[in-house]
Amino acid sequence: MKVGVLALQGAFKLHVQALERLGVEAIEVRSLENFGASEALIIPGGESTTMSFLLESSGIFDSLQERSNNGMPILGTCAGMILLSSKITDGRNDQKPLNLIDIEVRRNGYGRQIDSFESDLLIQGFNSSFRGVFIRAPLVENVSEKVEVLAEINGRPVMCRQDSTIVTSFHPELADDDRIHAEFLELVSNS
């Protein structure tokens, strides 16, 4: 199994390390060629506007939409959630989301860097809590009925799934816990 980790910008190295701990070949995706060699993709945290522009200029944007529509599994964390959403309520006018999960998000919805926090999350299917690390995290403002909410904080979704796309507001790669990556790999194996 070969899983790509978008490496155009952002915090991708810890995702690569999590995949390697789980015995999977990780590909740092920086070009359309790298992306083509991947069976699945993780879009990490980072700066969503910059990542959006780099996805378009690299030619990956359209290919990613097409491959996702054909069932390619994708995990988006923090900025990845923003990029994969159907609507960014406070995005720049020239920033377009990938529209691969039917949620509406607000960038930095939980506050700025100083407002970062951690919380024990009850994630559907996990037998114990998962420590979520929220850094300038997006806030999910709206979820369609096509989307399954897998975890919440104060009634707000922080982990969602639609078909083969999973998104988190938090950074699972910063937890000392590879269960979300393992769940994602299970999805990849079954696709």
C-alpha positions in Angstrom: 0.0 0.0 0.0 1.3 3.5 -0.9 -0.3 6.5 0.8 0.5 10.0 -0.3 0.9 12.9 2.1 0.5 16.3 0.5 3.9 17.9 1.0 3.4 21.3 -0.8 3.2 23.2 2.5 2.3 22.5 6.1 2.9 19.9 8.8 3.3 16.7 6.7 6.4 15.0 8.3 4.5 13.6 11.3 1.9 12.1 9.1 4.6 10.4 7.1 6.1 9.0 10.4 2.7 7.8 11.6 2.2 5.9 8.3 5.7 4.4 8.6 5.1 3.3 12.2 2.0 1.4 10.8 4.1 -0.3 8.2 2.9 1.6 5.1 5.0 3.3 2.4 4.4 7.0 2.6 4.9 9.2 -0.5 5.6 12.9 -0.1 3.3 14.4 -2.8 4.8 17.5 -4.4 3.8 16.8 -8.0 1.1 15.2 -10.2 3.5 12.3 -10.7 3.9 11.7 -7.0 0.1 11.9 -6.6 -0.5 9.4 -9.4 1.6 6.8 -7.5 -0.5 7.1 -4.4 -3.5 4.9 -3.5 -4.8 7.4 -1.0 -3.9 10.8 0.3 -3.5 12.7 3.6 -3.9 16.5 3.4 -2.1 17.9 6.5 -2.5 21.1 8.5 -0.9 24.2 7.3 -2.1 27.4 5.7 -5.2 26.5 3.7 -5.1 29.5 1.2 -1.4 28.8 0.3 -2.1 25.1 0.0 -5.1 25.7 -2.3 -3.1 27.9 -4.7 -0.2 25.3 -4.7 -2.7 22.5 -5.4 -4.0 24.4 -8.4 -0.6 25.5 -9.8 0.8 21.9 -9.4 -2.1 20.5 -11.4 -3.1 18.3 -8.4 -6.4 20.1 -7.7 -8.5 18.7 -10.6 -6.9 15.3 -10.4 -7.6 15.1 -6.7 -11.3 15.9 -7.3 -11.5 13.3 -10.1 -9.8 10.5 -8.1 -11.9 11.3 -5.0 -15.0 11.0 -7.0 -13.8 7.6 -8.2 -13.4 6.5 -4.6 -9.9 7.4 -3.6 -9.7 7.6 0.2 -8.6 11.0 1.6 -7.9 12.1 5.2 -7.8 15.9 5.8 -6.6 17.3 9.1 -7.1 21.0 10.1 -6.2 22.9 6.9 -7.0 19.6 5.0 -10.5 19.8 6.4 -10.9 23.4 5.1 -9.6 22.4 1.6 -11.9 19.4 1.4 -15.0 21.2 2.5 -17.9 22.4 0.3 -17.8 25.9 1.6 -15.3 28.1 3.5 -17.3 30.9 5.1 -14.4 33.2 5.7 -12.1 32.2 2.9 -10.5 34.6 0.4 -12.6 35.3 -2.7 -10.0 33.5 -4.9 -9.8 30.4 -2.7 -11.9 27.6 -3.8 -12.6 24.4 -1.8 -12.3 21.0 -3.3 -15.9 20.3 -2.4 -15.3 16.6 -1.5 -17.2 16.6 1.8 -20.5 18.4 2.3 -19.6 20.6 5.3 -19.3 24.3 5.8 -16.2 25.5 7.8 -14.8 28.7 9.3 -11.0 29.0 9.3 -9.5 29.6 12.7 -13.1 29.1 14.1 -11.8 28.2 17.5 -9.5 31.2 17.7 -5.9 32.2 16.9 -2.7 30.4 17.9 -3.0 31.6 21.5 -6.4 29.9 21.7 -5.0 26.5 20.9 -6.2 23.7 23.2 -6.3 19.9 23.7 -9.4 17.9 24.5 -10.2 14.2 25.1 -12.5 13.2 22.3 -15.0 10.3 22.2 -14.7 9.1 18.6 -17.2 6.7 17.2 -15.8 3.2 17.1 -13.0 3.9 19.5 -13.1 2.1 22.9 -11.2 4.9 24.7 -10.8 8.6 24.3 -8.4 10.2 21.8 -6.4 13.3 22.7 -7.3 16.0 20.1 -4.8 18.8 19.6 -6.5 21.9 18.2 -4.3 24.6 16.7 -6.0 27.5 14.9 -8.6 24.9 14.2 -11.5 25.2 11.7 -15.0 25.2 13.1 -17.6 23.1 11.3 -20.7 25.4 10.9 -22.9 23.2 8.9 -23.1 19.5 8.0 -25.4 17.9 5.4 -27.3 14.7 6.0 -24.7 12.9 3.7 -22.0 13.4 6.3 -21.5 11.2 9.4 -20.3 13.0 12.5 -17.7 10.8 14.2 -16.7 13.2 17.1 -17.9 16.5 18.6 -16.9 19.1 21.1 -19.8 21.1 22.7 -22.2 19.8 20.1 -19.9 20.9 17.2 -18.5 18.3 14.8 -14.7 17.9 14.9 -14.4 14.7 12.9 -16.6 13.8 10.0 -16.8 11.2 7.2 -18.5 11.2 3.9 -18.0 8.1 1.7 -14.1 7.7 1.5 -13.3 11.1 2.9 -12.5 11.7 6.6 -11.8 15.1 8.0 -10.7 16.4 11.5 -10.5 19.9 13.0 -7.6 18.7 15.1 -4.1 17.3 14.5 -4.1 13.5 15.0 -0.5 13.3 14.1 0.4 15.4 17.2 -1.2 12.8 19.5 0.8 9.9 20.8 -1.9 7.7 19.2 -2.0 6.3 15.7 -5.6 5.0 15.8 -7.0 7.6 13.4 -4.3 6.8 10.9 -4.9 3.1 11.4 -8.7 3.6 10.8 -7.9 5.5 7.6 -5.6 2.7 6.4 -8.5 0.2 7.1 -10.6 2.4 4.8 -7.9 2.3 2.2 -7.6 -1.5 2.4 -11.4 -1.9 1.9 -11.7 0.5 -1.0 
